[in-house]
Amino acid sequence: MIRDPKDLKRYTASERANHWVVGMSFILLALSGLSFFHPAFFPLNQLFGGPVWARILHPYVGVLMAVSFLIIFLRFFKLNVMTKRDIDWLKRAHEMVNGNDHNMPEQGKYNGGQKALFWALGICMFLMTVSGILIWRAYFHFDITAVRLGVLVHAAVASVMIGMITVHVYAAIWVKGTIRAMWYGTVTRAWAKQHHRGWYRQVTGK
């Protein structure tokens, strides 16, 4: 697809690849994890060659996701520091949901909602990693009480993450022109000016 040379670069190829590794890992973990969670989802393990392979692969994919997310976190945490303007944006988020986003507080590369999601996912990934280690009994042998607590935390946080990622994907589809940033790395100037005016002025000098 031919792109306008005036489009703005939002993500590099390595940043997009990093994002897709996390995204694909999450999908695999959600599908395999759900197959362990409830008998109604048990057939999902056939996507991995059966329940044995699903259980073997799940923690290794979890390690891949944890490492990939850590790279994303280190790359972008400075850009996701909350400011007063972001808090104001969150307080007025209902206006944007209602389709009136023209008077929202000016935002940088990420808006208040994106920043809140970033930190929430960071906390969830930390809890998922720690609890995952607690219940990875092939390599670790913690007290049964710690294992049971790990299972509870792992399942609860996974449910929260599935909900947040669903909202994340829906928002990307809902805001037209957003998905192309992760496919091609660029956005139109009109998109940037409307949704991230501060970032638009920063990269264009206008």
NUDO-178078 format. One record per residue (C-alpha): residue number from 0; residue in three letters; x, y, z. Coordinates in Angstrom, 3 decimals, always signed. Last residue first. Example, Ala and Ser with C-alpha at 12.3 -4.5 7.8 and 13.67 -1.06 7.14 Angstrom:
2
+-----+------+----------+----------+----------+
! seq ! type !       px !       py !       pz !
+-----+------+----------+----------+----------+
!   1 !  Ser !  +13.670 !   -1.060 !   +7.140 !
!   0 !  Ala !  +12.300 !   -4.500 !   +7.800 !
+-----+------+----------+----------+----------+
This chain:
206
+-----+------+----------+----------+----------+
! seq ! type !       px !       py !       pz !
+-----+------+----------+----------+----------+
! 205 !  Lys !   +4.273 !  +23.471 !  +14.274 !
! 204 !  Gly !   +7.669 !  +21.848 !  +14.875 !
! 203 !  Thr !   +6.493 !  +18.718 !  +13.081 !
! 202 !  Val !   +7.522 !  +16.091 !  +15.638 !
! 201 !  Gln !   +6.713 !  +18.142 !  +18.747 !
! 200 !  Arg !   +3.600 !  +19.780 !  +17.334 !
! 199 !  Tyr !   +2.122 !  +16.385 !  +16.478 !
! 198 !  Trp !   +3.117 !  +15.004 !  +19.882 !
! 197 !  Gly !   +1.187 !  +17.821 !  +21.584 !
! 196 !  Arg !   -1.790 !  +17.337 !  +19.285 !
! 195 !  His !   -2.161 !  +13.641 !  +19.962 !
! 194 !  His !   -5.669 !  +12.675 !  +18.797 !
! 193 !  Gln !   -6.633 !  +15.356 !  +16.271 !
! 192 !  Lys !   -3.208 !  +16.506 !  +15.102 !
! 191 !  Ala !   -1.859 !  +12.958 !  +14.935 !
! 190 !  Trp !   -4.803 !  +11.703 !  +12.892 !
! 189 !  Ala !   -4.617 !  +14.682 !  +10.504 !
! 188 !  Arg !   -0.876 !  +14.176 !  +10.091 !
! 187 !  Thr !   -1.495 !  +10.613 !   +9.015 !
! 186 !  Val !   +0.025 !   +7.787 !  +10.994 !
! 185 !  Thr !   +3.119 !   +5.654 !  +10.400 !
! 184 !  Gly !   +4.685 !   +2.438 !  +11.689 !
! 183 !  Tyr !   +3.210 !   +0.282 !   +8.939 !
! 182 !  Trp !   +1.192 !   -2.329 !  +10.778 !
! 181 !  Met !   +1.365 !   -0.927 !  +14.317 !
! 180 !  Ala !   +0.577 !   +2.641 !  +13.257 !
! 179 !  Arg !   -1.953 !   +1.261 !  +10.760 !
! 178 !  Ile !   -4.069 !   +0.186 !  +13.723 !
! 177 !  Thr !   -4.743 !   +3.765 !  +14.816 !
! 176 !  Gly !   -6.287 !   +5.212 !  +11.654 !
! 175 !  Lys !   -9.866 !   +5.039 !  +12.857 !
! 174 !  Val !  -10.258 !   +5.126 !  +16.624 !
! 173 !  Trp !  -12.674 !   +2.218 !  +17.132 !
! 172 !  Ile !  -10.229 !   -0.454 !  +15.980 !
! 171 !  Ala !   -7.501 !   +0.642 !  +18.392 !
! 170 !  Ala !  -10.092 !   +1.124 !  +21.140 !
! 169 !  Tyr !  -11.401 !   -2.420 !  +20.619 !
! 168 !  Val !   -7.880 !   -3.847 !  +20.796 !
! 167 !  His !   -7.113 !   -2.041 !  +24.062 !
! 166 !  Val !  -10.519 !   -2.933 !  +25.540 !
! 165 !  Thr !   -9.866 !   -6.615 !  +24.808 !
! 164 !  Ile !   -6.361 !   -6.233 !  +26.223 !
! 163 !  Met !   -7.827 !   -4.877 !  +29.456 !
! 162 !  Gly !  -10.374 !   -7.693 !  +29.818 !
! 161 !  Ile !   -7.829 !  -10.424 !  +29.081 !
! 160 !  Met !   -5.483 !   -8.767 !  +31.572 !
! 159 !  Val !   -8.094 !   -8.806 !  +34.345 !
! 158 !  Ser !   -8.797 !  -12.501 !  +33.775 !
! 157 !  Ala !   -5.057 !  -13.248 !  +33.787 !
! 156 !  Val !   -4.745 !  -11.349 !  +37.080 !
! 155 !  Ala !   -7.364 !  -13.582 !  +38.736 !
! 154 !  Ala !   -5.985 !  -16.844 !  +37.324 !
! 153 !  His !   -2.355 !  -16.089 !  +38.236 !
! 152 !  Val !   -3.277 !  -14.736 !  +41.684 !
! 151 !  Leu !   -5.237 !  -17.879 !  +42.587 !
! 150 !  Val !   -2.608 !  -20.254 !  +41.174 !
! 149 !  Gly !   +0.166 !  -18.394 !  +42.987 !
! 148 !  Leu !   -1.720 !  -18.549 !  +46.288 !
! 147 !  Arg !   -2.052 !  -22.304 !  +45.827 !
! 146 !  Val !   +1.651 !  -22.606 !  +45.037 !
! 145 !  Ala !   +2.624 !  -20.491 !  +48.052 !
! 144 !  Thr !   +0.537 !  -22.749 !  +50.312 !
! 143 !  Ile !   +2.078 !  -25.828 !  +48.671 !
! 142 !  Asp !   +5.570 !  -24.644 !  +49.630 !
! 141 !  Phe !   +7.732 !  -23.892 !  +46.621 !
! 140 !  His !   +9.409 !  -26.422 !  +44.388 !
! 139 !  Phe !  +10.565 !  -24.752 !  +41.193 !
! 138 !  Tyr !  +11.604 !  -26.289 !  +37.882 !
! 137 !  Ala !   +8.777 !  -28.618 !  +36.825 !
! 136 !  Arg !   +6.588 !  -27.016 !  +39.498 !
! 135 !  Trp !   +5.981 !  -23.800 !  +37.602 !
! 134 !  Ile !   +3.348 !  -22.616 !  +40.124 !
! 133 !  Leu !   +5.458 !  -20.061 !  +42.005 !
! 132 !  Ile !   +7.210 !  -18.942 !  +38.825 !
! 131 !  Gly !   +3.847 !  -18.140 !  +37.254 !
! 130 !  Ser !   +2.833 !  -16.168 !  +40.348 !
! 129 !  Val !   +5.915 !  -13.971 !  +39.990 !
! 128 !  Thr !   +5.489 !  -13.518 !  +36.243 !
! 127 !  Met !   +1.742 !  -12.893 !  +36.397 !
! 126 !  Leu !   +2.152 !  -10.379 !  +39.224 !
! 125 !  Phe !   +4.831 !   -8.444 !  +37.307 !
! 124 !  Met !   +2.784 !   -8.609 !  +34.106 !
! 123 !  Cys !   -0.270 !   -7.285 !  +35.952 !
! 122 !  Ile !   +1.653 !   -4.337 !  +37.377 !
! 121 !  Gly !   +3.018 !   -3.453 !  +33.932 !
! 120 !  Leu !   -0.416 !   -3.942 !  +32.388 !
! 119 !  Ala !   -1.858 !   -1.395 !  +34.806 !
! 118 !  Trp !   +1.019 !   +0.977 !  +34.079 !
! 117 !  Phe !   +0.499 !   +0.840 !  +30.305 !
! 116 !  Leu !   -3.293 !   +0.945 !  +30.604 !
! 115 !  Ala !   -3.120 !   +4.164 !  +32.622 !
! 114 !  Lys !   -0.743 !   +5.630 !  +30.037 !
! 113 !  Gln !   -3.053 !   +4.715 !  +27.167 !
! 112 !  Gly !   -6.009 !   +6.271 !  +28.952 !
! 111 !  Gly !   -4.109 !   +9.452 !  +29.765 !
! 110 !  Asn !   -3.021 !   +9.978 !  +26.179 !
! 109 !  Tyr !   +0.202 !   +8.835 !  +24.570 !
! 108 !  Lys !   +2.546 !  +10.682 !  +22.203 !
! 107 !  Gly !   +1.653 !  +13.959 !  +23.888 !
! 106 !  Gln !   -1.886 !  +15.039 !  +24.686 !
! 105 !  Glu !   -3.844 !  +18.306 !  +24.525 !
! 104 !  Pro !   -6.841 !  +18.265 !  +26.845 !
! 103 !  Met !  -10.013 !  +17.112 !  +25.040 !
! 102 !  Asn !  -11.968 !  +19.762 !  +23.153 !
! 101 !  His !  -12.237 !  +17.963 !  +19.815 !
! 100 !  Asp !  -12.972 !  +14.565 !  +21.352 !
!  99 !  Asn !  -16.775 !  +14.689 !  +21.264 !
!  98 !  Gly !  -17.733 !  +11.184 !  +20.148 !
!  97 !  Asn !  -19.515 !  +10.082 !  +23.329 !
!  96 !  Val !  -16.456 !   +8.031 !  +24.285 !
!  95 !  Met !  -14.399 !  +11.204 !  +23.876 !
!  94 !  Glu !  -16.642 !  +13.098 !  +26.279 !
!  93 !  His !  -16.534 !  +10.168 !  +28.724 !
!  92 !  Ala !  -12.748 !  +10.542 !  +28.845 !
!  91 !  Arg !  -13.112 !  +13.879 !  +30.610 !
!  90 !  Lys !  -11.666 !  +12.833 !  +33.971 !
!  89 !  Leu !   -9.072 !  +10.737 !  +32.141 !
!  88 !  Trp !   -7.954 !  +13.743 !  +30.102 !
!  87 !  Asp !   -7.648 !  +15.881 !  +33.241 !
!  86 !  Ile !   -5.427 !  +13.200 !  +34.760 !
!  85 !  Asp !   -3.320 !  +13.210 !  +31.585 !
!  84 !  Arg !   -2.955 !  +16.991 !  +31.776 !
!  83 !  Lys !   -1.811 !  +16.687 !  +35.374 !
!  82 !  Thr !   +0.988 !  +14.405 !  +34.187 !
!  81 !  Met !   +1.435 !  +10.617 !  +34.193 !
!  80 !  Val !   +4.765 !   +9.148 !  +33.068 !
!  79 !  Asn !   +4.075 !   +7.084 !  +29.963 !
!  78 !  Leu !   +6.790 !   +8.470 !  +27.688 !
!  77 !  Lys !   +9.414 !   +7.577 !  +30.297 !
!  76 !  Phe !   +8.048 !   +4.018 !  +30.489 !
!  75 !  Phe !   +8.376 !   +3.456 !  +26.741 !
!  74 !  Arg !  +11.499 !   +1.491 !  +25.926 !
!  73 !  Leu !  +12.012 !   -0.099 !  +29.341 !
!  72 !  Phe !   +8.409 !   -1.291 !  +29.391 !
!  71 !  Ile !   +8.597 !   -2.593 !  +25.828 !
!  70 !  Ile !  +11.728 !   -4.587 !  +26.695 !
!  69 !  Leu !  +10.042 !   -5.908 !  +29.843 !
!  68 !  Phe !   +7.057 !   -6.914 !  +27.703 !
!  67 !  Ser !   +9.303 !   -9.032 !  +25.485 !
!  66 !  Val !  +10.904 !  -10.715 !  +28.510 !
!  65 !  Ala !   +7.533 !  -11.474 !  +30.116 !
!  64 !  Met !   +6.015 !  -12.639 !  +26.825 !
!  63 !  Leu !   +8.853 !  -15.040 !  +26.089 !
!  62 !  Val !   +8.758 !  -16.370 !  +29.671 !
!  61 !  Gly !   +5.007 !  -16.945 !  +29.341 !
!  60 !  Val !   +5.566 !  -18.774 !  +26.058 !
!  59 !  Tyr !   +7.815 !  -21.082 !  +28.073 !
!  58 !  Pro !   +5.178 !  -21.417 !  +30.796 !
!  57 !  His !   +2.397 !  -22.423 !  +28.343 !
!  56 !  Leu !   +4.411 !  -24.834 !  +26.176 !
!  55 !  Ile !   +4.495 !  -27.809 !  +28.536 !
!  54 !  Arg !   +0.912 !  -27.416 !  +29.728 !
!  53 !  Ala !   -0.419 !  -27.081 !  +26.166 !
!  52 !  Trp !   +1.753 !  -30.007 !  +25.087 !
!  51 !  Val !   +0.157 !  -32.260 !  +27.691 !
!  50 !  Pro !   -3.372 !  -30.959 !  +27.075 !
!  49 !  Gly !   -3.357 !  -31.678 !  +23.325 !
!  48 !  Gly !   -1.438 !  -30.619 !  +20.218 !
!  47 !  Phe !   -1.355 !  -26.887 !  +20.940 !
!  46 !  Leu !   -4.634 !  -25.962 !  +19.249 !
!  45 !  Gln !   -6.056 !  -29.096 !  +20.876 !
!  44 !  Asn !   -5.711 !  -27.247 !  +24.182 !
!  43 !  Leu !   -8.742 !  -25.183 !  +23.196 !
!  42 !  Pro !  -10.953 !  -28.245 !  +23.729 !
!  41 !  Phe !  -10.723 !  -27.640 !  +27.531 !
!  40 !  Phe !  -12.580 !  -24.320 !  +27.388 !
!  39 !  Ala !  -15.852 !  -25.638 !  +28.838 !
!  38 !  Pro !  -13.825 !  -27.686 !  +31.331 !
!  37 !  His !  -12.636 !  -24.444 !  +32.996 !
!  36 !  Phe !   -9.267 !  -22.798 !  +33.713 !
!  35 !  Phe !   -6.833 !  -25.176 !  +32.061 !
!  34 !  Ser !   -8.148 !  -24.535 !  +28.523 !
!  33 !  Leu !   -8.372 !  -20.844 !  +29.428 !
!  32 !  Gly !   -4.617 !  -20.794 !  +30.006 !
!  31 !  Ser !   -3.889 !  -22.323 !  +26.598 !
!  30 !  Leu !   -6.008 !  -19.740 !  +24.795 !
!  29 !  Ala !   -4.857 !  -16.787 !  +26.922 !
!  28 !  Leu !   -1.205 !  -17.818 !  +26.683 !
!  27 !  Leu !   -1.328 !  -18.153 !  +22.905 !
!  26 !  Ile !   -3.080 !  -14.781 !  +22.571 !
!  25 !  Phe !   -0.614 !  -13.119 !  +24.945 !
!  24 !  Ser !   +2.362 !  -14.489 !  +23.034 !
!  23 !  Met !   +0.906 !  -13.080 !  +19.811 !
!  22 !  Gly !   +0.542 !   -9.635 !  +21.382 !
!  21 !  Val !   +3.941 !   -9.606 !  +23.087 !
!  20 !  Val !   +5.665 !  -10.694 !  +19.873 !
!  19 !  Trp !   +3.556 !   -8.161 !  +17.976 !
!  18 !  His !   +4.672 !   -5.265 !  +20.195 !
!  17 !  Asn !   +8.353 !   -6.157 !  +19.890 !
!  16 !  Ala !   +8.006 !   -6.384 !  +16.114 !
!  15 !  Arg !   +6.394 !   -2.936 !  +16.085 !
!  14 !  Glu !   +9.181 !   -1.467 !  +18.196 !
!  13 !  Ser !  +11.803 !   -3.130 !  +15.985 !
!  12 !  Ala !  +10.207 !   -1.714 !  +12.821 !
!  11 !  Thr !  +10.131 !   +1.798 !  +14.279 !
!  10 !  Tyr !   +6.947 !   +3.377 !  +15.576 !
!   9 !  Arg !   +5.171 !   +6.708 !  +15.067 !
!   8 !  Lys !   +6.658 !   +8.030 !  +11.834 !
!   7 !  Leu !   +4.465 !  +10.832 !  +10.514 !
!   6 !  Asp !   +2.838 !  +10.766 !   +7.083 !
!   5 !  Lys !   +4.082 !  +13.412 !   +4.613 !
!   4 !  Pro !   +5.385 !  +10.739 !   +2.261 !
!   3 !  Asp !   +1.754 !   +9.604 !   +1.838 !
!   2 !  Arg !   +1.718 !   +5.822 !   +1.880 !
!   1 !  Ile !   +1.377 !   +3.406 !   -1.016 !
!   0 !  Met !   +0.000 !   +0.000 !   +0.000 !
+-----+------+----------+----------+----------+
